[in-house]
């Protein structure tokens, strides 16, 4: 059996025609278990006995196969055999899957050239991304030893290839993934990179290039060692925000959500980068959060951005407290989310209780964010905002608004307890007194059955916090 397999391996790897090896890769994707198992055994034998030939065959398929699915599978297999794929380099070095240390210098050189050439040729976005992942992971282990000197010149040339958008996007994706590894190497090129990022973020660039540029810019800013270096990229922020707003204006919400996730990461790690244009950035995010025409997921991400800034107390203390008008707008958005709750008469007589019944994603996000916001900003900021919003909810005839008011108070109780329970040094006595009166008004306004039902749905610590306020 082994001799037969050896003959098959020789026929697959020794043939000048790529068809036998392409057939093997195709069989690795087979839905027939027996055929796939046989192909896996042959592939593993090729890997163990002939690593150079296997790696080169995969690279040539990725570079030249006319079949998209074959190129995609080759990219996946190459990433597996050329990169460690583990946080433990010692464990990865002895793994049979990881071939790079076992390859000859000539094979390593050929593979690096084939990967960069494939990046120039590939026109499938999904395969290009897989290829970028492979290049980035391989480069992360080679660049510290200056073992891939051709890579950076290639990337600088590719990122300015405005006539080949897919190549430009690929170069930016590689920049983004490698920023943490080559930040020091790129420090002498800050001016060049500034121009590259600004050009790639411009409205003349295709959307895919702009989102890749946004990711590269944010990752690069995060890896810069000094605030002075980061500030040199401050003027890119309007173009970074336009990537988001133009995606929304053109109806590309998936791209907009990707942009929002990147900006949330920036707000979390480098909030001070936003400080000079904070009102404009926060206002733009609140406009997104307030836009009912957008998907809930998009609006939730915009809320998450502002909450993340509020929580960045260690890196940017007090930054959001200086924008009380925006806190009021955010609070109004979160209160509106609490209105998105359903009620069914059948639930009232159900034998088993589901404490999450009727809750929507809006309701859950509103609850969570009210709690986080009040803890992040404290009662001194939150109580005046609540005391302005709450009367309208109490005066409204809809039960949903009464319910929202009670839930909101329960959510902010922890963050505002010092004020509401007598911390006069934190807020004016008048504001705290007004808030407690509103609480008692709510207690009197809600029907006992609704009050009891809502009260029972609260967490024990929320019940205790509200009880201490109402009895103070």
C-alpha positions as CSV (number, residue, x, y, z in Angstrom):
1,X,0.0,0.0,0.0
2,X,2.8,2.4,0.9
3,X,4.6,1.6,-2.3
4,X,1.5,2.4,-4.3
5,X,1.1,5.7,-2.5
6,X,4.8,6.5,-3.2
7,X,4.2,5.9,-6.9
8,X,1.1,8.2,-6.8
9,X,3.1,10.9,-5.0
10,X,5.8,10.7,-7.6
11,X,3.3,11.0,-10.4
12,X,1.6,14.0,-8.8
13,X,4.7,15.9,-7.8
14,X,7.0,14.8,-10.6
15,X,4.7,15.7,-13.5
16,X,5.4,19.0,-15.4
17,X,1.7,19.1,-16.1
18,X,-0.1,20.7,-13.1
19,X,-3.3,18.6,-13.8
20,X,-2.5,15.7,-11.4
21,X,-1.7,18.0,-8.5
22,X,-4.8,20.1,-9.3
23,X,-6.9,16.9,-9.2
24,X,-5.5,16.1,-5.7
25,X,-6.4,19.6,-4.4
26,X,-9.8,19.2,-5.9
27,X,-10.3,15.8,-4.2
28,X,-9.4,17.5,-0.9
29,X,-12.6,19.5,-1.3
30,X,-14.7,16.4,-2.2
31,X,-18.0,15.8,-0.3
32,X,-17.3,12.0,-0.6
33,X,-15.6,11.0,2.7
34,X,-13.6,8.1,1.2
35,X,-12.2,10.1,-1.7
36,X,-11.3,13.1,0.6
37,X,-9.6,10.8,3.1
38,X,-7.5,9.2,0.4
39,X,-6.5,12.7,-0.9
40,X,-5.6,13.8,2.6
41,X,-3.4,10.8,3.1
42,X,-1.6,11.5,-0.2
43,X,-1.3,15.2,0.6
44,X,0.2,14.5,4.1
45,X,2.7,12.1,2.5
46,X,3.7,14.8,0.0
47,X,4.1,17.2,2.9
48,X,6.2,14.8,5.0
49,X,8.5,13.4,2.3
50,X,8.7,16.2,-0.3
51,X,8.0,19.6,1.4
52,X,9.8,21.7,-1.2
53,X,7.9,20.1,-4.1
54,X,4.6,20.4,-2.3
55,X,5.0,24.0,-1.4
56,X,6.0,25.0,-4.9
57,X,3.2,23.1,-6.5
58,X,0.7,24.9,-4.2
59,X,2.2,28.3,-5.0
60,X,2.1,27.6,-8.7
61,X,-1.6,26.6,-8.5
62,X,-2.4,29.8,-6.5
63,X,-0.5,31.8,-9.1
64,X,-1.8,30.3,-12.3
65,X,-4.8,28.0,-12.0
66,X,-7.8,29.1,-14.0
67,X,-10.2,27.6,-11.5
68,X,-11.2,30.0,-8.8
69,X,-12.0,27.2,-6.2
70,X,-8.6,25.7,-6.8
71,X,-6.8,29.0,-6.2
72,X,-8.9,29.6,-3.1
73,X,-8.0,26.1,-1.7
74,X,-4.4,26.5,-2.6
75,X,-4.3,29.8,-0.7
76,X,-5.7,28.1,2.4
77,X,-3.3,25.2,2.2
78,X,-0.3,27.5,1.7
79,X,-1.2,29.5,4.7
80,X,-1.4,26.3,6.7
81,X,2.0,25.0,5.7
82,X,3.9,28.3,5.5
83,X,2.8,29.9,8.7
84,X,3.0,28.9,12.4
85,X,-0.7,29.3,13.1
86,X,0.0,29.1,16.8
87,X,0.9,31.4,19.6
88,X,3.6,29.0,20.7
89,X,6.5,29.1,18.2
90,X,8.2,26.2,19.9
91,X,5.1,24.0,19.4
92,X,4.7,25.2,15.8
93,X,8.3,24.6,14.9
94,X,7.9,20.8,15.4
95,X,4.4,20.6,13.9
96,X,4.3,18.6,10.7
97,X,2.0,21.2,9.1
98,X,4.6,24.0,9.3
99,X,7.0,23.6,6.5
100,X,8.9,26.9,6.2
101,X,11.9,25.9,8.4
102,X,12.3,22.6,6.4
103,X,12.4,24.3,3.0
104,X,15.6,25.0,1.1
105,X,16.7,28.6,0.6
106,X,16.0,28.3,-3.1
107,X,12.4,27.2,-2.4
108,X,11.9,29.9,0.1
109,X,13.0,32.5,-2.3
110,X,10.8,31.1,-5.1
111,X,7.8,31.1,-2.8
112,X,8.2,34.7,-1.8
113,X,8.4,35.7,-5.4
114,X,5.4,33.6,-6.4
115,X,3.3,35.0,-3.5
116,X,4.0,38.6,-4.5
117,X,3.4,37.8,-8.2
118,X,0.1,36.1,-7.3
119,X,-0.9,39.2,-5.4
120,X,-0.4,41.3,-8.5
121,X,-2.4,38.9,-10.7
122,X,-5.3,37.9,-8.4
123,X,-8.6,39.5,-9.3
124,X,-10.9,37.6,-6.9
125,X,-11.5,39.6,-3.7
126,X,-11.9,36.6,-1.4
127,X,-8.8,34.9,-2.7
128,X,-6.8,38.1,-2.6
129,X,-7.7,38.4,1.1
130,X,-6.6,34.8,1.8
131,X,-3.4,35.6,-0.1
132,X,-2.9,38.8,2.0
133,X,-3.4,36.7,5.2
134,X,-0.7,34.3,4.1
135,X,1.8,37.0,3.1
136,X,1.2,38.9,6.3
137,X,1.6,35.9,8.6
138,X,4.7,34.7,6.8
139,X,6.2,38.2,6.8
140,X,5.6,38.7,10.5
141,X,8.1,35.9,11.2
142,X,10.6,37.0,8.5
143,X,10.7,40.8,8.7
144,X,12.2,41.0,12.2
145,X,15.3,39.2,10.7
146,X,15.1,41.2,7.5
147,X,14.5,38.0,5.7
148,X,12.1,39.4,3.1
149,X,13.8,42.6,1.8
150,X,11.6,42.7,-1.4
151,X,8.4,43.0,0.5
152,X,8.4,46.7,1.6
153,X,9.4,48.1,-1.8
154,X,6.6,45.9,-3.4
155,X,4.0,47.2,-0.9
156,X,5.0,50.9,-1.4
157,X,4.7,50.4,-5.2
158,X,1.5,48.4,-5.0
159,X,-0.3,50.9,-2.6
160,X,0.2,53.7,-5.2
161,X,-1.2,51.6,-8.1
162,X,-4.3,53.6,-8.5
163,X,-4.9,52.0,-11.9
164,X,-5.1,48.5,-10.2
165,X,-7.5,49.0,-7.3
166,X,-7.5,45.3,-6.2
167,X,-3.7,45.4,-5.9
168,X,-3.9,48.7,-4.0
169,X,-6.4,47.2,-1.6
170,X,-4.2,44.1,-1.1
171,X,-1.2,46.2,-0.2
172,X,-3.2,48.2,2.3
173,X,-4.6,45.0,3.8
174,X,-1.0,43.7,4.3
175,X,0.1,47.1,5.8
176,X,-2.8,46.8,8.2
177,X,-2.0,43.3,9.4
178,X,1.8,44.0,9.6
179,X,1.7,47.4,11.3
180,X,2.5,45.9,14.7
181,X,5.5,44.0,13.3
182,X,7.0,46.7,11.1
183,X,6.1,49.9,12.8
184,X,9.7,50.6,13.7
185,X,10.8,49.9,10.2
186,X,8.3,52.4,8.8
187,X,9.1,55.3,11.2
188,X,11.5,56.9,8.7
189,X,8.7,56.9,6.1
190,X,5.9,58.7,8.0
191,X,5.6,61.5,5.5
192,X,5.3,59.0,2.6
193,X,2.8,56.9,4.5
194,X,0.7,60.0,5.4
195,X,0.4,60.8,1.7
196,X,-0.4,57.2,0.8
197,X,-3.1,56.9,3.4
198,X,-4.6,60.3,2.5
199,X,-4.7,59.5,-1.2
200,X,-6.2,56.1,-0.6
201,X,-8.9,57.5,1.7
202,X,-10.0,60.1,-0.8
203,X,-13.4,60.0,-2.4
204,X,-11.8,59.2,-5.7
205,X,-10.8,55.8,-4.5
206,X,-13.1,52.8,-4.8
207,X,-15.0,51.8,-1.5
208,X,-12.9,48.6,-1.0
209,X,-9.7,50.6,-1.2
210,X,-11.0,53.2,1.2
211,X,-12.1,50.7,3.9
212,X,-8.7,48.9,3.5
213,X,-7.0,52.3,3.9
214,X,-9.0,53.0,7.0
215,X,-7.9,49.8,8.6
216,X,-4.3,50.4,7.6
217,X,-4.4,53.9,9.0
218,X,-5.9,53.0,12.3
219,X,-3.6,50.0,12.8
220,X,-0.6,52.1,12.0
221,X,-1.7,54.9,14.3
222,X,-2.0,52.4,17.1
223,X,1.5,51.1,16.7
224,X,3.2,54.5,16.7
225,X,5.3,55.0,19.9
226,X,4.7,58.6,20.6
227,X,1.7,61.0,20.7
228,X,3.7,63.5,18.5
229,X,4.0,60.8,15.7
230,X,0.3,60.0,16.0
231,X,-0.6,63.7,15.9
232,X,1.0,64.0,12.5
233,X,-1.9,61.9,11.2
234,X,-4.6,64.0,12.8
235,X,-5.6,65.7,9.6
236,X,-6.6,62.3,8.2
237,X,-9.5,62.0,10.5
238,X,-12.1,63.9,8.3
239,X,-11.2,61.6,5.4
240,X,-11.5,58.6,7.7
241,X,-14.9,59.7,8.8
242,X,-16.0,60.3,5.1
243,X,-15.2,56.6,4.5
244,X,-18.0,55.8,6.9
245,X,-20.5,58.5,5.8
246,X,-20.1,57.9,2.1
247,X,-20.7,54.2,2.6
248,X,-23.9,55.0,4.4
249,X,-25.0,57.5,1.9
250,X,-24.5,55.0,-0.9
251,X,-26.4,52.3,0.9
252,X,-23.4,50.1,1.6
253,X,-24.2,49.3,5.3
254,X,-21.9,46.2,5.4
255,X,-19.0,48.4,4.5
256,X,-20.2,51.1,7.0
257,X,-20.4,48.5,9.8
258,X,-16.8,47.4,9.0
259,X,-15.7,51.1,9.2
260,X,-17.5,51.5,12.5
261,X,-15.8,48.5,14.0
262,X,-12.4,49.9,13.0
263,X,-13.3,53.3,14.5
264,X,-14.5,51.7,17.7
265,X,-11.1,50.0,18.0
266,X,-9.4,53.4,17.6
267,X,-11.7,54.9,20.2
268,X,-10.8,52.1,22.6
269,X,-7.0,52.2,22.1
270,X,-6.2,55.8,21.2
271,X,-9.2,58.0,22.2
272,X,-7.0,61.1,22.5
273,X,-6.4,60.9,18.7
274,X,-10.0,62.1,18.4
275,X,-9.9,64.9,20.9
276,X,-9.3,67.9,18.5
277,X,-12.3,66.9,16.4
278,X,-14.4,65.2,19.1
279,X,-17.6,67.3,18.7
280,X,-17.8,66.6,15.0
281,X,-17.0,62.9,15.3
282,X,-19.5,62.3,18.2
283,X,-22.2,64.3,16.4
284,X,-21.7,62.2,13.3
285,X,-22.0,59.0,15.3
286,X,-25.2,60.2,17.0
287,X,-26.7,61.1,13.7
288,X,-26.2,57.5,12.7
289,X,-27.6,56.2,16.0
290,X,-30.7,58.4,15.5
291,X,-31.3,57.3,11.9
292,X,-34.3,54.9,12.0
293,X,-33.8,54.1,8.3
294,X,-30.5,52.3,9.1
295,X,-30.1,48.7,10.2
296,X,-30.2,48.1,13.9
297,X,-26.7,46.7,13.8
298,X,-25.3,49.9,12.2
299,X,-27.0,52.1,14.8
300,X,-25.8,49.8,17.7
301,X,-22.2,50.2,16.5
302,X,-22.5,54.0,16.4
303,X,-23.8,53.9,20.0
304,X,-20.9,51.5,20.9
305,X,-18.4,54.0,19.6
306,X,-19.7,56.8,21.9
307,X,-20.0,54.5,24.9
308,X,-16.4,53.3,24.2
309,X,-15.2,56.9,24.3
310,X,-17.1,57.5,27.5
311,X,-15.4,54.5,29.1
312,X,-11.9,55.6,28.1
313,X,-11.4,57.3,31.4
314,X,-7.8,56.1,31.9
315,X,-6.5,57.2,28.4
316,X,-8.7,60.3,28.0
317,X,-10.1,61.4,31.4
318,X,-13.2,63.6,31.3
319,X,-13.2,63.9,27.5
320,X,-16.9,63.0,27.0
321,X,-18.0,65.0,30.1
322,X,-17.1,68.1,28.3
323,X,-19.9,67.4,25.8
324,X,-23.1,67.4,27.9
325,X,-25.3,68.2,24.9
326,X,-24.2,65.0,23.2
327,X,-24.8,62.9,26.3
328,X,-28.4,64.1,26.3
329,X,-28.8,63.0,22.7
330,X,-27.2,59.6,23.4
331,X,-29.4,59.1,26.4
332,X,-32.5,59.9,24.3
333,X,-31.4,57.3,21.7
334,X,-31.0,54.7,24.5
335,X,-34.4,55.5,26.0
336,X,-36.0,55.1,22.6
337,X,-34.4,51.7,22.3
338,X,-36.1,50.6,25.6
339,X,-39.5,51.3,23.9
340,X,-38.8,48.4,21.5
341,X,-40.4,45.8,23.6
342,X,-43.3,43.4,22.8
343,X,-46.1,42.2,25.0
344,X,-48.5,39.2,24.4
345,X,-51.5,38.6,26.6
346,X,-50.7,34.8,26.6
347,X,-47.5,35.5,28.5
348,X,-49.4,36.8,31.5
349,X,-50.9,33.4,32.2
350,X,-47.9,31.3,31.1
351,X,-47.0,28.5,33.5
352,X,-43.3,29.1,33.1
353,X,-41.7,32.5,33.2
354,X,-39.2,33.7,30.6
355,X,-37.5,36.8,31.9
356,X,-36.3,37.8,28.4
357,X,-39.8,37.5,26.8
358,X,-40.6,40.4,24.6
359,X,-37.0,41.8,24.6
360,X,-35.6,42.9,21.3
361,X,-32.0,43.5,20.3
362,X,-32.7,47.3,20.6
363,X,-34.0,46.8,24.1
364,X,-31.0,44.7,25.2
365,X,-28.5,47.2,23.8
366,X,-30.4,50.1,25.4
367,X,-30.3,48.4,28.8
368,X,-26.6,47.5,28.6
369,X,-25.5,50.9,27.4
370,X,-27.4,52.8,30.0
371,X,-25.7,50.8,32.7
372,X,-22.2,51.3,31.1
373,X,-22.8,55.0,30.4
374,X,-23.8,55.8,34.0
375,X,-20.9,53.9,35.4
376,X,-18.5,55.6,33.0
377,X,-19.7,59.2,33.5
378,X,-21.1,59.1,37.0
379,X,-24.2,60.6,38.5
380,X,-22.9,64.2,38.4
381,X,-23.2,64.0,34.6
382,X,-26.1,61.6,34.2
383,X,-28.6,62.8,36.8
384,X,-29.2,66.3,35.2
385,X,-29.7,64.6,31.8
386,X,-32.2,62.1,33.3
387,X,-34.1,64.8,35.2
388,X,-34.7,66.6,31.9
389,X,-35.9,63.5,30.0
390,X,-37.9,61.6,32.6
391,X,-40.9,64.0,33.0
392,X,-42.0,63.5,29.4
393,X,-41.9,59.7,29.9
394,X,-43.9,59.9,33.1
395,X,-46.5,62.1,31.5
396,X,-47.0,59.9,28.4
397,X,-50.0,57.6,28.3
398,X,-48.1,54.6,26.8
399,X,-47.2,51.8,29.2
400,X,-44.0,51.3,27.2
401,X,-42.7,54.7,28.3
402,X,-43.5,54.1,31.9
403,X,-41.8,50.7,31.7
404,X,-38.8,52.3,29.9
405,X,-38.5,54.9,32.7
406,X,-38.4,52.3,35.4
407,X,-35.9,50.1,33.5
408,X,-33.7,53.1,32.8
409,X,-33.6,54.1,36.5
410,X,-32.7,50.6,37.4
411,X,-29.9,50.5,34.9
412,X,-28.4,53.8,36.0
413,X,-28.9,53.2,39.8
414,X,-25.4,51.8,40.3
415,X,-23.6,54.6,38.5
416,X,-25.7,57.3,40.1
417,X,-26.2,55.9,43.6
418,X,-23.8,58.3,45.3
419,X,-25.8,61.3,44.2
420,X,-29.3,59.8,44.6
421,X,-28.5,58.5,48.1
422,X,-27.2,61.7,49.6
423,X,-23.8,62.4,48.0
424,X,-24.4,66.2,48.0
425,X,-20.8,66.8,47.2
426,X,-21.2,65.3,43.8
427,X,-24.3,67.2,42.6
428,X,-26.5,70.1,43.7
429,X,-29.0,69.2,46.4
430,X,-31.8,70.6,44.1
431,X,-30.9,68.2,41.2
432,X,-30.8,65.2,43.5
433,X,-34.1,66.2,45.2
434,X,-35.8,66.6,41.8
435,X,-34.6,63.2,40.7
436,X,-35.9,61.5,43.8
437,X,-39.3,63.2,43.4
438,X,-39.5,61.9,39.8
439,X,-38.7,58.4,41.0
440,X,-41.5,58.6,43.5
441,X,-43.8,60.0,40.9
442,X,-43.0,57.0,38.7
443,X,-43.7,54.7,41.6
444,X,-47.2,56.3,42.0
445,X,-47.9,56.4,38.3
446,X,-47.3,52.8,37.3
447,X,-50.2,50.4,38.0
448,X,-49.2,48.0,40.9
449,X,-49.3,45.0,38.5
450,X,-46.9,46.6,36.1
451,X,-44.7,47.9,38.9
452,X,-44.5,44.4,40.5
453,X,-43.9,42.7,37.1
454,X,-41.1,45.1,36.2
455,X,-39.6,45.1,39.6
456,X,-39.4,41.3,39.6
457,X,-37.5,41.4,36.3
458,X,-34.7,43.5,37.8
459,X,-31.4,42.1,39.1
460,X,-31.1,41.9,42.9
461,X,-28.5,44.7,43.0
462,X,-30.8,46.9,40.8
463,X,-33.7,46.3,43.2
464,X,-31.5,47.2,46.2
465,X,-30.2,50.4,44.5
466,X,-33.7,51.6,43.6
467,X,-35.1,50.7,47.0
468,X,-32.3,52.7,48.8
469,X,-33.1,55.7,46.6
470,X,-36.9,55.5,47.1
471,X,-36.6,55.1,50.8
472,X,-34.0,57.8,51.3
